[in-house]
Amino acid sequence: MKTVLVVDDSRIMRNIVKNYFSDMSIPCQYLEAADGNEALETILKQRIDLVLLDWNMPKLSGIDFLKKVRGIEKFRKLPIIMVTSEAAKYNVIEALKMGATDYIVKPINGKLFRDKLSKILI
């Protein structure tokens, strides 16, 4: 069973992301983090197969989390998908340069979400 870490400072958004995932019928265990620091603690303690990451969060932003994680050898290939309202082209480019596997803009388009995630998890 895959373990998915959903990182967003909004509990509602974390639930929305998990619901989209549940609709895909891929058996997963979900872990949650409300900010980048909490997410970093989680991936250091547990095996994670995929991170769904918001950009704007308190304490440690998604982009700063991404930079830190990609600097750790064992996480270089960990799939990390940004799921964020930051839709500007330069944000997308920055996230991909920093090592994001893919980028999904909120509000989430269900078909796009399924398409992008099925490439990674199946």
KEKE-3310 file (N, C-alpha, C; in steps of 0.2 Angstrom, whole numbers, plus 5000, padded with zeros to 4 digits):
npx = (5004:5003:5010:5004:5008:5000:5001:4996:4991:4978:4965:4953:4957:4966:4958:4950:4959:4963:4950:4949:4959:4955:4944:4951:4953:4964:4973:4978:4988:4985:4994:4995:5001:5002:5011:5027:5037:5032:5029:5042:5047:5039:5042:5055:5054:5045:5042:5038:5028:5023:5022:5010:5009:5007:5010:5010:5012:5012:5027:5036:5037:5030:5039:5051:5052:5052:5065:5073:5071:5075:5088:5092:5099:5092:5079:5079:5073:5059:5043:5035:5022:5016:5002:4993:4988:4995:4997:5005:5016:5029:5030:5027:5038:5049:5046:5047:5060:5066:5064:5051:5040:5028:5015:5000:4986:4976:4959:4956:4956:4947:4949:4962:4970:4968:4974:4988:4992:4990:5000:5011:5008:5004)
npy = (4994:5011:5026:5042:5058:5072:5089:5104:5120:5121:5112:5109:5109:5099:5088:5089:5086:5072:5066:5067:5059:5047:5044:5039:5026:5020:5010:5018:5024:5038:5052:5068:5085:5101:5111:5115:5111:5102:5092:5089:5083:5072:5065:5061:5052:5042:5030:5037:5038:5047:5065:5077:5094:5110:5127:5140:5141:5142:5144:5135:5136:5128:5128:5130:5119:5110:5113:5110:5096:5090:5092:5082:5066:5054:5057:5062:5056:5055:5057:5072:5083:5098:5106:5119:5136:5145:5151:5157:5158:5159:5154:5141:5137:5139:5130:5118:5119:5118:5105:5099:5086:5087:5099:5105:5116:5124:5129:5112:5102:5088:5078:5081:5080:5066:5061:5066:5060:5046:5043:5043:5034:5022)
npz = (5000:4996:5003:5006:5008:5012:5011:5017:5024:5026:5033:5026:5013:5013:5015:5003:4993:4997:4995:4981:4978:4984:4975:4965:4967:4972:4983:4997:5011:5021:5026:5035:5035:5042:5038:5031:5040:5048:5038:5034:5046:5046:5034:5037:5047:5042:5029:5014:4999:4990:4989:4991:4989:4996:4992:4999:5015:5033:5044:5036:5020:5005:4994:5000:5008:4998:4992:5003:5005:4992:4993:5001:4999:4999:4996:4983:4972:4976:4973:4971:4971:4967:4974:4972:4973:4967:4952:4942:4929:4931:4944:4943:4934:4943:4954:4947:4943:4955:4958:4959:4955:4947:4944:4950:4948:4960:4959:4960:4945:4942:4932:4927:4939:4941:4929:4930:4943:4941:4932:4940:4951:4946)
capx = (5000:5006:5009:5004:5008:4996:5004:4993:4989:4970:4962:4948:4960:4969:4952:4948:4964:4962:4944:4951:4963:4950:4940:4955:4953:4971:4974:4983:4987:4986:4997:4994:5005:4999:5016:5033:5041:5028:5030:5049:5048:5036:5046:5062:5052:5041:5042:5032:5029:5021:5020:5006:5012:5004:5015:5009:5010:5017:5033:5041:5033:5031:5045:5057:5052:5055:5072:5077:5070:5079:5095:5094:5100:5087:5073:5080:5068:5053:5038:5032:5018:5014:4995:4993:4984:5000:4996:5009:5020:5036:5030:5027:5045:5053:5045:5050:5068:5068:5063:5044:5039:5023:5012:4993:4984:4969:4955:4958:4952:4948:4952:4969:4972:4969:4979:4995:4994:4990:5007:5016:5007:5002)
capy = (5000:5017:5031:5048:5064:5078:5095:5110:5123:5121:5105:5108:5107:5092:5083:5089:5082:5065:5064:5066:5053:5041:5043:5035:5019:5017:5009:5022:5027:5046:5056:5075:5090:5107:5115:5112:5109:5096:5088:5087:5078:5066:5061:5059:5046:5037:5029:5041:5036:5053:5071:5082:5099:5117:5132:5145:5139:5145:5141:5133:5136:5122:5129:5129:5112:5106:5114:5106:5089:5089:5092:5076:5061:5048:5060:5065:5054:5055:5061:5078:5086:5104:5107:5126:5141:5149:5149:5161:5153:5159:5150:5134:5136:5139:5124:5112:5119:5116:5098:5096:5081:5090:5105:5106:5122:5125:5124:5106:5099:5081:5074:5083:5077:5059:5060:5067:5055:5039:5042:5042:5029:5015)
capz = (5000:4995:5008:5003:5013:5010:5015:5016:5030:5026:5034:5021:5007:5014:5014:4996:4990:4999:4992:4974:4978:4985:4969:4960:4970:4973:4990:5000:5018:5020:5032:5034:5038:5041:5036:5028:5045:5050:5033:5035:5052:5044:5029:5040:5051:5039:5022:5010:4992:4986:4993:4988:4993:4994:4991:5004:5022:5038:5046:5031:5014:5001:4990:5005:5010:4992:4992:5008:5003:4986:4996:5005:4994:4999:4994:4977:4967:4979:4969:4975:4966:4970:4973:4974:4970:4963:4945:4938:4925:4934:4950:4940:4932:4949:4957:4943:4944:4962:4959:4959:4949:4943:4947:4949:4951:4963:4961:4957:4940:4944:4927:4927:4945:4940:4924:4933:4948:4938:4929:4946:4956:4943)
cpx = (5004:5005:5009:5004:5005:4998:5000:4990:4981:4968:4957:4951:4963:4964:4950:4953:4964:4956:4945:4955:4959:4946:4944:4955:4960:4972:4980:4982:4989:4989:4996:4999:5002:5004:5022:5037:5038:5029:5037:5050:5045:5040:5053:5060:5049:5043:5036:5034:5027:5020:5016:5007:5009:5011:5015:5007:5015:5023:5038:5036:5034:5037:5051:5057:5055:5063:5076:5077:5075:5086:5097:5094:5095:5081:5073:5075:5061:5048:5035:5029:5015:5006:4994:4989:4989:5001:5001:5014:5027:5036:5031:5035:5049:5052:5048:5057:5070:5067:5056:5043:5033:5020:5004:4990:4977:4965:4956:4953:4953:4951:4960:4973:4974:4974:4986:4997:4994:4997:5012:5015:5005:5007)
cpy = (5006:5022:5038:5053:5070:5084:5101:5113:5123:5114:5104:5106:5100:5087:5083:5085:5074:5063:5063:5060:5047:5039:5039:5028:5016:5016:5013:5023:5034:5048:5063:5079:5096:5113:5111:5108:5102:5090:5085:5082:5072:5062:5058:5053:5041:5036:5033:5039:5042:5059:5075:5089:5106:5121:5136:5142:5142:5141:5139:5132:5129:5122:5128:5122:5108:5107:5110:5098:5086:5089:5086:5070:5056:5051:5063:5063:5053:5060:5066:5082:5093:5105:5114:5131:5146:5147:5152:5157:5153:5155:5142:5132:5135:5132:5118:5113:5117:5108:5095:5092:5084:5096:5105:5112:5121:5130:5118:5103:5091:5076:5075:5079:5069:5057:5060:5062:5048:5038:5040:5035:5022:5012)
cpz = (5000:5001:5005:5008:5009:5014:5013:5023:5031:5027:5028:5014:5007:5012:5007:4992:4991:4996:4984:4973:4979:4979:4964:4962:4970:4980:4993:5008:5017:5027:5030:5038:5037:5038:5034:5034:5047:5045:5033:5040:5050:5039:5032:5044:5048:5032:5018:5003:4987:4991:4988:4992:4991:4995:4997:5011:5027:5040:5041:5025:5010:4997:4994:5007:5004:4991:4997:5007:4997:4988:5000:5000:4994:4996:4987:4972:4970:4975:4973:4970:4970:4968:4976:4970:4966:4956:4940:4935:4928:4941:4948:4938:4938:4953:4953:4943:4950:4963:4960:4953:4945:4947:4945:4952:4954:4959:4957:4951:4941:4939:4927:4933:4944:4935:4927:4938:4945:4935:4934:4950:4953:4940)
residu = (MET:LYS:THR:VAL:LEU:VAL:VAL:ASP:ASP:SER:ARG:ILE:MET:ARG:ASN:ILE:VAL:LYS:ASN:TYR:PHE:SER:ASP:MET:SER:ILE:PRO:CYS:GLN:TYR:LEU:GLU:ALA:ALA:ASP:GLY:ASN:GLU:ALA:LEU:GLU:THR:ILE:LEU:LYS:GLN:ARG:ILE:ASP:LEU:VAL:LEU:LEU:ASP:TRP:ASN:MET:PRO:LYS:LEU:SER:GLY:ILE:ASP:PHE:LEU:LYS:LYS:VAL:ARG:GLY:ILE:GLU:LYS:PHE:ARG:LYS:LEU:PRO:ILE:ILE:MET:VAL:THR:SER:GLU:ALA:ALA:LYS:TYR:ASN:VAL:ILE:GLU:ALA:LEU:LYS:MET:GLY:ALA:THR:ASP:TYR:ILE:VAL:LYS:PRO:ILE:ASN:GLY:LYS:LEU:PHE:ARG:ASP:LYS:LEU:SER:LYS:ILE:LEU:ILE)
# end
